[in-house]
Amino acid sequence: MSTTRLIGAAALLAGVATSQVNAFVFYPQDPERQTITCTSYVGRPNGNNQAEAMMEVSTDHFRGVGDANGPIFLFGVYHWIADEKLSTIETYDIVVRKADSNGPGPNMSASSESLRISGLTTPPSNNPARGTWITYEGFGAQAPLVLLYAFAPIEGRYYVGVDLPANPLWPVSDGHALFRADLLSANTPATLGENERPGAPDPTWGGSVGGTAYSTPWTYILGPLVTSPNLHVGGIDPLSSRLGAPGANIGMNGLYPDIMGNPRCDGLMFRITDSLAPNGLVLMGAQYGFQAPEFVWPLIGTLIGHSFIGVYSSAIPLGITSLNVGSVEIPVALPNTIPTALVGTELVFQSIVWDTGISLAEWTNAQVVHL
């Protein structure tokens, strides 16, 4: 493991513009719009050995990520590289994998790769210091990748990853890793990171082609580039300082909050982000559990995506607001206000972002909260 220290940043972009895509990242803070204070370490899934670091997108937790009226379109991969020596060019692959149909985690066979782009490199630099590359890697001529159908859980999950080559010099003098936030269950010395309740599962995976996948107890600044707006639920635990700053943890604390009262009584909020309609009108709703996908839009213009919370008579309306430079946070419940009688309930949030100037609206992804 290597502690985090930011020195410099740059961006890579191939085939997409940052204002035309949204990075769907599952992490305690929004790396595109918030100052990242929660990173535990920069790390790799298997030390300095070769391995793929993978984010899981599962319909157990999220539905409609990248939903384009049915098909899921991925336009690239976003991630933060921690480079121990900027002047040495690092190489890596990006990969999108199918699920293992015989158990949890990804299928690590070569035939399970929905996409692999090999031989990517960090930019050239004369700086010998340690630093960070923030990468937006579009699939270019190979994109968009039509992966699954948003309204049908076909396999239920897929995996977006970075394949890191072996580097015996890491972390002492050279090599690269990814920004990560450790779970409490990782039992590392980290004082910053995730803040899930006891018993929550690992959210990320590692593995090598032809080998056996293994879960990893942290989240990465890593995820697919999509054109749909994003919704993440945040957990608010006033007893914890693991975020390193005021605010809600929009990673594992939102997915698995602790409302048991022993002693935690977490609150909730949700955060909506969209680079494509940065001042869009936001229509908010919720539901108890995921609903069958629906498509209804009686207002002016075009709607993209599907509802997983029902519509009108069945969804729980939460009001209307608007994005401010691409983001907005909406409080749901203050700490110490969610009844313990709701333990075991699954509450789903989803919203519409409506660009009234061009009469185009899109559903965000839907996210469940496992109370």
HELIX and SHEET records of a PDB file:
HELIX    1   1 THR A   18  GLN A   20  5                                   3    
HELIX    2   2 ALA A  110  SER A  112  5                                   3    
HELIX    3   3 GLY A  140  GLN A  142  5                                   3    
HELIX    4   4 LEU A  184  ALA A  186  5                                   3    
HELIX    5   5 MET A  252  LEU A  255  1                                   4    
HELIX    6   6 THR A  340  LEU A  342  5                                   3    
SHEET    1   A 5 ALA A  11  LEU A  13  0                                        
SHEET    2   A 5 GLY A 131  GLY A 138  1                                        
SHEET    3   A 5 GLY A  76  ASP A  83 -1                                        
SHEET    4   A 5 HIS A 176  ASP A 182 -1                                        
SHEET    5   A 5 TYR A  41  GLY A  43 -1                                        
SHEET    1   B 5 ALA A  11  LEU A  13  0                                        
SHEET    2   B 5 GLY A 131  GLY A 138  1                                        
SHEET    3   B 5 GLY A  76  ASP A  83 -1                                        
SHEET    4   B 5 LEU A 222  VAL A 226 -1                                        
SHEET    5   B 5 ASN A  22  ALA A  23 -1                                        
SHEET    1   C 5 ALA A  11  LEU A  13  0                                        
SHEET    2   C 5 GLY A 131  GLY A 138  1                                        
SHEET    3   C 5 GLY A  76  ASP A  83 -1                                        
SHEET    4   C 5 HIS A 176  ASP A 182 -1                                        
SHEET    5   C 5 TRP A 218  TYR A 220 -1                                        
SHEET    1   D 6 GLU A 113  THR A 121  0                                        
SHEET    2   D 6 THR A  91  LYS A  98 -1                                        
SHEET    3   D 6 ARG A 157  LEU A 164 -1                                        
SHEET    4   D 6 ALA A  51  SER A  58 -1                                        
SHEET    5   D 6 THR A 204  GLY A 207 -1                                        
SHEET    6   D 6 TYR A 214  THR A 216 -1                                        
SHEET    1   E 5 PHE A  62  ARG A  63  0                                        
SHEET    2   E 5 ALA A 366  HIS A 370 -1                                        
SHEET    3   E 5 GLU A 346  ASP A 355 -1                                        
SHEET    4   E 5 LEU A 281  TYR A 288 -1                                        
SHEET    5   E 5 ILE A 316  SER A 322 -1                                        
SHEET    1   F 5 PHE A  62  ARG A  63  0                                        
SHEET    2   F 5 ALA A 366  HIS A 370 -1                                        
SHEET    3   F 5 GLU A 346  ASP A 355 -1                                        
SHEET    4   F 5 LEU A 360  TRP A 363 -1                                        
SHEET    5   F 5 THR A 302  ILE A 304  1                                        
SHEET    1   G 2 PRO A  71  LEU A  74  0                                        
SHEET    2   G 2 LEU A 145  TYR A 149 -1                                        
SHEET    1   H 3 ASN A 230  ILE A 236  0                                        
SHEET    2   H 3 GLY A 267  THR A 273 -1                                        
SHEET    3   H 3 SER A 327  ALA A 333 -1                                        
END                                                                             
